[in-house]
């Protein structure tokens, strides 16, 4: 985990699809991988030092994903609305699993050199 993320107290977990914070140097060194993440819906804030200077977001429509839906559902339940529904939770887990199976993982072409 990088210092910028530690400093801001943000998670480096892509599954949650929370905004990810990277330094300008990290973005420059991993630009292709960063673009892949943005293409898959990840929002990335670019930092110079500890100051946010840019935000990278997908250019197309933002498509909801299973992880985000599950997080919203858990928040809904935590606020006392409705109750857990095992059938629904199981169905959402299947949706998230299928999404992960269909996700295109691109390798960094520079890794082979």
C-alpha positions in Angstrom: 0.0 0.0 0.0 1.4 3.4 -0.8 1.9 6.3 1.6 -0.7 8.5 -0.1 -3.4 5.9 0.6 -2.2 5.5 4.2 -2.2 9.2 4.7 -5.7 9.7 3.5 -7.0 6.6 5.3 -8.5 5.1 2.1 -8.6 1.4 1.2 -6.6 0.0 -1.6 -9.3 -2.6 -2.2 -10.6 -2.4 -5.8 -13.5 -4.8 -5.1 -15.3 -2.2 -3.1 -15.0 0.3 -5.9 -14.3 3.2 -3.6 -12.3 6.0 -5.0 -8.6 5.0 -5.2 -5.9 7.6 -4.5 -2.6 7.3 -6.4 0.4 9.6 -6.7 1.2 11.1 -10.0 4.4 8.9 -10.1 2.3 5.8 -9.5 0.0 6.7 -12.3 2.8 7.4 -14.7 4.6 4.2 -13.9 1.4 2.1 -14.3 -0.6 4.1 -16.8 -1.9 1.1 -18.8 -3.0 -0.7 -15.7 -4.6 2.5 -14.3 -6.6 3.0 -17.5 -7.8 -0.7 -17.3 -9.0 0.0 -13.7 -10.8 3.2 -14.9 -12.3 1.3 -17.8 -13.7 -1.3 -15.3 -15.4 1.5 -13.3 -12.7 2.5 -10.8 -12.5 6.2 -10.0 -8.9 7.3 -9.3 -7.8 10.6 -7.8 -4.2 11.6 -8.8 -2.2 13.3 -6.0 0.8 15.5 -6.3 2.3 15.3 -2.8 -0.8 15.3 -0.6 -2.9 17.5 -2.9 -5.5 16.0 -5.3 -4.8 17.4 -8.8 -7.0 15.3 -11.1 -9.7 12.7 -11.1 -9.9 9.8 -13.6 -13.4 8.5 -14.2 -14.8 6.2 -16.9 -15.8 8.2 -20.0 -18.9 6.0 -20.7 -22.0 5.3 -18.7 -21.3 4.3 -15.2 -22.6 0.7 -14.8 -23.5 -0.5 -11.3 -21.7 -3.6 -10.2 -22.5 -6.5 -7.9 -20.1 -5.3 -5.2 -21.6 -1.8 -5.1 -25.1 -3.2 -4.9 -24.2 -5.6 -2.1 -22.5 -2.7 -0.2 -25.7 -0.5 -0.6 -27.8 -3.4 0.6 -25.7 -3.9 3.7 -25.9 -0.2 4.4 -29.7 -0.4 4.0 -29.9 -3.3 6.5 -27.6 -1.6 8.9 -30.0 1.4 9.1 -32.7 -1.0 10.2 -34.6 -1.1 6.9 -35.9 -4.5 5.9 -34.1 -7.6 7.1 -31.6 -10.0 5.7 -33.0 -12.2 2.9 -30.9 -15.2 2.4 -32.3 -16.0 -1.0 -31.7 -12.5 -2.2 -28.2 -12.4 -0.7 -27.4 -15.7 -2.4 -28.6 -14.4 -5.7 -26.5 -11.2 -5.3 -23.4 -13.3 -4.5 -24.0 -15.3 -7.7 -24.3 -12.0 -9.7 -21.0 -10.8 -8.2 -19.3 -14.1 -8.9 -20.4 -14.1 -12.5 -19.3 -10.5 -13.0 -15.9 -11.4 -11.6 -15.7 -14.4 -13.9 -16.5 -12.3 -17.0 -14.1 -9.5 -16.1 -11.4 -9.0 -18.6 -8.0 -9.1 -17.0 -5.4 -7.3 -19.0 -1.7 -8.0 -18.4 0.9 -5.3 -18.5 2.7 -5.7 -21.9 5.9 -4.3 -20.3 6.1 -7.2 -17.7 7.5 -9.5 -20.3 10.7 -7.4 -20.8 
